Amino acid sequence: MKINCLTCGHKIDVGDSYDDYEGHIKCYVCESLLDIKSQEAELKSVKFVKSEPIQPSSVLGN
C-alpha cells in the first residue's frame, strides 16, 4: 500500500504490514507525522498530525 504525504507529496510505501493498521507513520523525506487508518488493504483516512514544539521542563541554571 502506498500513501501520499500530505505535506510534501512523497509516496510512502508502507507494505503489507499496514493492511489493517490505525496509528502514526512518519514521512522520511519531510519528517511529517501522519495519522492513518487502513482496513483490509484499503486506506480509510489520512490526517496530518500537528507537532507541538518541545518545551523544556525546567530552565537550566536556576
Biopython code that builds the backbone (N, CA, C, O; Angstrom):
import numpy as np
from Bio.PDB.StructureBuilder import StructureBuilder

atoms = [
    (1, "MET", "N", (0.851, -1.174, 0.000)),
    (1, "MET", "CA", (0.000, 0.000, 0.000)),
    (1, "MET", "C", (0.896, 1.236, 0.000)),
    (1, "MET", "O", (1.907, 1.277, 0.701)),
    (2, "LYS", "N", (0.524, 2.232, -0.782)),
    (2, "LYS", "CA", (1.274, 3.485, -0.836)),
    (2, "LYS", "C", (0.385, 4.629, -0.375)),
    (2, "LYS", "O", (-0.810, 4.668, -0.668)),
    (3, "ILE", "N", (0.989, 5.552, 0.349)),
    (3, "ILE", "CA", (0.291, 6.717, 0.889)),
    (3, "ILE", "C", (1.045, 7.957, 0.450)),
    (3, "ILE", "O", (2.271, 8.002, 0.561)),
    (4, "ASN", "N", (0.347, 8.956, -0.042)),
    (4, "ASN", "CA", (0.975, 10.238, -0.367)),
    (4, "ASN", "C", (1.057, 11.086, 0.887)),
    (4, "ASN", "O", (0.063, 11.263, 1.591)),
    (5, "CYS", "N", (2.243, 11.610, 1.167)),
    (5, "CYS", "CA", (2.416, 12.512, 2.303)),
    (5, "CYS", "C", (1.600, 13.774, 2.050)),
    (5, "CYS", "O", (1.652, 14.344, 0.960)),
    (6, "LEU", "N", (0.858, 14.203, 3.043)),
    (6, "LEU", "CA", (0.018, 15.386, 2.900)),
    (6, "LEU", "C", (0.829, 16.677, 2.866)),
    (6, "LEU", "O", (0.328, 17.706, 2.415)),
    (7, "THR", "N", (2.064, 16.637, 3.332)),
    (7, "THR", "CA", (2.894, 17.835, 3.368)),
    (7, "THR", "C", (3.737, 18.006, 2.109)),
    (7, "THR", "O", (3.731, 19.070, 1.490)),
    (8, "CYS", "N", (4.468, 16.947, 1.730)),
    (8, "CYS", "CA", (5.396, 17.089, 0.600)),
    (8, "CYS", "C", (4.972, 16.317, -0.642)),
    (8, "CYS", "O", (5.542, 16.527, -1.713)),
    (9, "GLY", "N", (3.988, 15.430, -0.530)),
    (9, "GLY", "CA", (3.504, 14.668, -1.674)),
    (9, "GLY", "C", (4.287, 13.405, -1.979)),
    (9, "GLY", "O", (3.950, 12.686, -2.920)),
    (10, "HIS", "N", (5.325, 13.117, -1.206)),
    (10, "HIS", "CA", (6.117, 11.915, -1.429)),
    (10, "HIS", "C", (5.248, 10.675, -1.230)),
    (10, "HIS", "O", (4.423, 10.630, -0.317)),
    (11, "LYS", "N", (5.436, 9.670, -2.088)),
    (11, "LYS", "CA", (4.706, 8.409, -1.953)),
    (11, "LYS", "C", (5.442, 7.519, -0.965)),
    (11, "LYS", "O", (6.591, 7.136, -1.187)),
    (12, "ILE", "N", (4.767, 7.200, 0.118)),
    (12, "ILE", "CA", (5.331, 6.352, 1.163)),
    (12, "ILE", "C", (4.808, 4.936, 0.944)),
    (12, "ILE", "O", (3.599, 4.711, 0.980)),
    (13, "ASP", "N", (5.706, 3.985, 0.718)),
    (13, "ASP", "CA", (5.321, 2.588, 0.553)),
    (13, "ASP", "C", (5.383, 1.928, 1.927)),
    (13, "ASP", "O", (6.465, 1.686, 2.460)),
    (14, "VAL", "N", (4.212, 1.640, 2.495)),
    (14, "VAL", "CA", (4.159, 1.082, 3.846)),
    (14, "VAL", "C", (4.105, -0.436, 3.855)),
    (14, "VAL", "O", (4.236, -1.043, 4.918)),
    (15, "GLY", "N", (3.917, -1.063, 2.709)),
    (15, "GLY", "CA", (3.948, -2.520, 2.630)),
    (15, "GLY", "C", (2.696, -3.182, 3.188)),
    (15, "GLY", "O", (1.748, -2.519, 3.609)),
    (16, "ASP", "N", (2.725, -4.500, 3.178)),
    (16, "ASP", "CA", (1.565, -5.290, 3.609)),
    (16, "ASP", "C", (1.339, -5.265, 5.116)),
    (16, "ASP", "O", (0.230, -5.542, 5.572)),
    (17, "SER", "N", (2.344, -4.947, 5.882)),
    (17, "SER", "CA", (2.205, -4.967, 7.341)),
    (17, "SER", "C", (1.253, -3.884, 7.851)),
    (17, "SER", "O", (0.847, -3.912, 9.013)),
    (18, "TYR", "N", (0.897, -2.932, 6.990)),
    (18, "TYR", "CA", (-0.021, -1.854, 7.374)),
    (18, "TYR", "C", (-1.411, -2.038, 6.748)),
    (18, "TYR", "O", (-2.180, -1.080, 6.671)),
    (19, "ASP", "N", (-1.742, -3.265, 6.298)),
    (19, "ASP", "CA", (-3.046, -3.510, 5.677)),
    (19, "ASP", "C", (-4.207, -3.301, 6.653)),
    (19, "ASP", "O", (-5.275, -2.845, 6.244)),
    (20, "ASP", "N", (-4.020, -3.620, 7.907)),
    (20, "ASP", "CA", (-5.009, -3.366, 8.966)),
    (20, "ASP", "C", (-4.279, -2.633, 10.079)),
    (20, "ASP", "O", (-3.724, -3.256, 10.984)),
    (21, "TYR", "N", (-4.282, -1.313, 10.011)),
    (21, "TYR", "CA", (-3.465, -0.506, 10.920)),
    (21, "TYR", "C", (-4.182, 0.792, 11.242)),
    (21, "TYR", "O", (-4.853, 1.384, 10.396)),
    (22, "GLU", "N", (-4.022, 1.216, 12.480)),
    (22, "GLU", "CA", (-4.502, 2.529, 12.908)),
    (22, "GLU", "C", (-3.434, 3.125, 13.800)),
    (22, "GLU", "O", (-3.146, 2.600, 14.875)),
    (23, "GLY", "N", (-2.838, 4.242, 13.342)),
    (23, "GLY", "CA", (-1.776, 4.864, 14.117)),
    (23, "GLY", "C", (-0.974, 5.832, 13.287)),
    (23, "GLY", "O", (-1.423, 6.302, 12.242)),
    (24, "HIS", "N", (0.226, 6.126, 13.766)),
    (24, "HIS", "CA", (1.075, 7.133, 13.137)),
    (24, "HIS", "C", (2.133, 6.506, 12.248)),
    (24, "HIS", "O", (2.650, 5.424, 12.529)),
    (25, "ILE", "N", (2.443, 7.214, 11.163)),
    (25, "ILE", "CA", (3.614, 6.913, 10.345)),
    (25, "ILE", "C", (4.319, 8.240, 10.087)),
    (25, "ILE", "O", (3.701, 9.304, 10.122)),
    (26, "LYS", "N", (5.616, 8.161, 9.829)),
    (26, "LYS", "CA", (6.408, 9.367, 9.603)),
    (26, "LYS", "C", (6.968, 9.348, 8.192)),
    (26, "LYS", "O", (7.532, 8.347, 7.750)),
    (27, "CYS", "N", (6.808, 10.460, 7.488)),
    (27, "CYS", "CA", (7.407, 10.601, 6.163)),
    (27, "CYS", "C", (8.907, 10.786, 6.358)),
    (27, "CYS", "O", (9.338, 11.692, 7.072)),
    (28, "TYR", "N", (9.701, 9.927, 5.723)),
    (28, "TYR", "CA", (11.152, 10.030, 5.911)),
    (28, "TYR", "C", (11.778, 11.121, 5.053)),
    (28, "TYR", "O", (12.970, 11.400, 5.189)),
    (29, "VAL", "N", (10.991, 11.752, 4.162)),
    (29, "VAL", "CA", (11.511, 12.838, 3.337)),
    (29, "VAL", "C", (11.397, 14.173, 4.083)),
    (29, "VAL", "O", (12.393, 14.879, 4.241)),
    (30, "CYS", "N", (10.181, 14.523, 4.544)),
    (30, "CYS", "CA", (9.977, 15.817, 5.208)),
    (30, "CYS", "C", (9.764, 15.686, 6.718)),
    (30, "CYS", "O", (9.643, 16.690, 7.419)),
    (31, "GLU", "N", (9.719, 14.442, 7.219)),
    (31, "GLU", "CA", (9.565, 14.125, 8.639)),
    (31, "GLU", "C", (8.216, 14.524, 9.217)),
    (31, "GLU", "O", (8.091, 14.669, 10.433)),
    (32, "SER", "N", (7.196, 14.705, 8.371)),
    (32, "SER", "CA", (5.847, 14.969, 8.864)),
    (32, "SER", "C", (5.276, 13.702, 9.480)),
    (32, "SER", "O", (5.563, 12.592, 9.032)),
    (33, "LEU", "N", (4.469, 13.883, 10.506)),
    (33, "LEU", "CA", (3.816, 12.766, 11.167)),
    (33, "LEU", "C", (2.377, 12.692, 10.668)),
    (33, "LEU", "O", (1.638, 13.675, 10.733)),
    (34, "LEU", "N", (1.985, 11.520, 10.171)),
    (34, "LEU", "CA", (0.651, 11.312, 9.635)),
    (34, "LEU", "C", (-0.077, 10.276, 10.467)),
    (34, "LEU", "O", (0.521, 9.293, 10.905)),
    (35, "ASP", "N", (-1.349, 10.488, 10.685)),
    (35, "ASP", "CA", (-2.208, 9.534, 11.371)),
    (35, "ASP", "C", (-3.009, 8.812, 10.297)),
    (35, "ASP", "O", (-3.759, 9.448, 9.556)),
    (36, "ILE", "N", (-2.861, 7.494, 10.200)),
    (36, "ILE", "CA", (-3.560, 6.756, 9.156)),
    (36, "ILE", "C", (-4.455, 5.682, 9.757)),
    (36, "ILE", "O", (-4.251, 5.215, 10.877)),
    (37, "LYS", "N", (-5.449, 5.313, 8.969)),
    (37, "LYS", "CA", (-6.311, 4.187, 9.312)),
    (37, "LYS", "C", (-6.530, 3.396, 8.035)),
    (37, "LYS", "O", (-7.002, 3.935, 7.034)),
    (38, "SER", "N", (-6.187, 2.114, 8.073)),
    (38, "SER", "CA", (-6.401, 1.244, 6.916)),
    (38, "SER", "C", (-7.112, -0.017, 7.380)),
    (38, "SER", "O", (-6.972, -0.454, 8.522)),
    (39, "GLN", "N", (-7.870, -0.581, 6.467)),
    (39, "GLN", "CA", (-8.618, -1.792, 6.777)),
    (39, "GLN", "C", (-8.679, -2.648, 5.524)),
    (39, "GLN", "O", (-9.077, -2.175, 4.460)),
    (40, "GLU", "N", (-8.286, -3.903, 5.651)),
    (40, "GLU", "CA", (-8.284, -4.855, 4.540)),
    (40, "GLU", "C", (-7.558, -4.292, 3.306)),
    (40, "GLU", "O", (-8.059, -4.374, 2.185)),
    (41, "ALA", "N", (-6.388, -3.728, 3.536)),
    (41, "ALA", "CA", (-5.509, -3.174, 2.498)),
    (41, "ALA", "C", (-6.094, -1.964, 1.778)),
    (41, "ALA", "O", (-5.636, -1.612, 0.691)),
    (42, "GLU", "N", (-7.101, -1.323, 2.370)),
    (42, "GLU", "CA", (-7.655, -0.082, 1.816)),
    (42, "GLU", "C", (-7.454, 1.038, 2.812)),
    (42, "GLU", "O", (-7.723, 0.887, 4.004)),
    (43, "LEU", "N", (-6.981, 2.159, 2.312)),
    (43, "LEU", "CA", (-6.765, 3.324, 3.149)),
    (43, "LEU", "C", (-8.107, 3.986, 3.444)),
    (43, "LEU", "O", (-8.838, 4.358, 2.526)),
    (44, "LYS", "N", (-8.426, 4.129, 4.723)),
    (44, "LYS", "CA", (-9.697, 4.728, 5.131)),
    (44, "LYS", "C", (-9.551, 6.214, 5.449)),
    (44, "LYS", "O", (-10.450, 6.999, 5.147)),
    (45, "SER", "N", (-8.431, 6.610, 6.056)),
    (45, "SER", "CA", (-8.215, 8.029, 6.357)),
    (45, "SER", "C", (-6.740, 8.323, 6.547)),
    (45, "SER", "O", (-5.963, 7.466, 6.969)),
    (46, "VAL", "N", (-6.369, 9.568, 6.223)),
    (46, "VAL", "CA", (-5.017, 10.090, 6.453)),
    (46, "VAL", "C", (-5.179, 11.500, 6.976)),
    (46, "VAL", "O", (-5.880, 12.314, 6.375)),
    (47, "LYS", "N", (-4.531, 11.796, 8.099)),
    (47, "LYS", "CA", (-4.585, 13.135, 8.680)),
    (47, "LYS", "C", (-3.177, 13.565, 9.056)),
    (47, "LYS", "O", (-2.360, 12.754, 9.494)),
    (48, "PHE", "N", (-2.905, 14.848, 8.880)),
    (48, "PHE", "CA", (-1.645, 15.424, 9.319)),
    (48, "PHE", "C", (-1.723, 15.627, 10.826)),
    (48, "PHE", "O", (-2.708, 16.164, 11.332)),
    (49, "VAL", "N", (-0.694, 15.202, 11.540)),
    (49, "VAL", "CA", (-0.634, 15.388, 12.989)),
    (49, "VAL", "C", (0.257, 16.588, 13.260)),
    (49, "VAL", "O", (1.447, 16.567, 12.943)),
    (50, "LYS", "N", (-0.305, 17.613, 13.833)),
    (50, "LYS", "CA", (0.460, 18.819, 14.139)),
    (50, "LYS", "C", (1.352, 18.552, 15.344)),
    (50, "LYS", "O", (0.870, 18.196, 16.419)),
    (51, "SER", "N", (2.636, 18.725, 15.155)),
    (51, "SER", "CA", (3.593, 18.526, 16.231)),
    (51, "SER", "C", (3.746, 19.800, 17.035)),
    (51, "SER", "O", (3.867, 20.893, 16.480)),
    (52, "GLU", "N", (3.738, 19.651, 18.314)),
    (52, "GLU", "CA", (3.942, 20.790, 19.206)),
    (52, "GLU", "C", (5.438, 20.913, 19.494)),
    (52, "GLU", "O", (6.127, 19.901, 19.619)),
    (53, "PRO", "N", (5.941, 22.135, 19.598)),
    (53, "PRO", "CA", (7.354, 22.303, 19.944)),
    (53, "PRO", "C", (7.634, 21.720, 21.328)),
    (53, "PRO", "O", (6.796, 21.790, 22.226)),
    (54, "ILE", "N", (8.810, 21.152, 21.482)),
    (54, "ILE", "CA", (9.203, 20.589, 22.780)),
    (54, "ILE", "C", (9.516, 21.722, 23.727)),
    (54, "ILE", "O", (10.326, 22.599, 23.426)),
    (55, "GLN", "N", (8.865, 21.694, 24.878)),
    (55, "GLN", "CA", (9.090, 22.710, 25.907)),
    (55, "GLN", "C", (9.982, 22.125, 26.984)),
    (55, "GLN", "O", (9.717, 21.023, 27.465)),
    (56, "PRO", "N", (11.022, 22.826, 27.372)),
    (56, "PRO", "CA", (11.876, 22.320, 28.442)),
    (56, "PRO", "C", (11.106, 22.257, 29.763)),
    (56, "PRO", "O", (10.322, 23.153, 30.076)),
    (57, "SER", "N", (11.335, 21.200, 30.527)),
    (57, "SER", "CA", (10.608, 21.052, 31.783)),
    (57, "SER", "C", (11.150, 21.973, 32.871)),
    (57, "SER", "O", (10.442, 22.302, 33.822)),
    (58, "SER", "N", (12.394, 22.383, 32.730)),
    (58, "SER", "CA", (12.974, 23.322, 33.698)),
    (58, "SER", "C", (14.034, 24.160, 32.998)),
    (58, "SER", "O", (14.613, 23.731, 31.999)),
    (59, "VAL", "N", (14.278, 25.316, 33.505)),
    (59, "VAL", "CA", (15.290, 26.200, 32.954)),
    (59, "VAL", "C", (16.608, 25.895, 33.645)),
    (59, "VAL", "O", (16.685, 25.899, 34.874)),
    (60, "LEU", "N", (17.649, 25.629, 32.856)),
    (60, "LEU", "CA", (18.956, 25.305, 33.437)),
    (60, "LEU", "C", (19.571, 26.547, 34.076)),
    (60, "LEU", "O", (19.429, 27.661, 33.571)),
    (61, "GLY", "N", (20.239, 26.338, 35.167)),
    (61, "GLY", "CA", (20.948, 27.419, 35.836)),
    (61, "GLY", "C", (20.103, 28.161, 36.853)),
    (61, "GLY", "O", (20.600, 29.101, 37.472)),
    (62, "ASN", "N", (18.857, 27.785, 37.054)),
    (62, "ASN", "CA", (18.013, 28.440, 38.067)),
    (62, "ASN", "C", (17.692, 27.494, 39.185)),
    (62, "ASN", "O", (16.993, 27.867, 40.127)),
]
sb = StructureBuilder()
sb.init_structure("model")
sb.init_model(0)
sb.init_chain("A")
sb.init_seg("    ")
for serial, (resi, resn, name, xyz) in enumerate(atoms, 1):
    if name == "N":
        sb.init_residue(resn, " ", resi, " ")
    sb.init_atom(name, np.array(xyz, "f"), 0.0, 1.0, " ", f" {name:<3s}", serial, name[0])
structure = sb.get_structure()
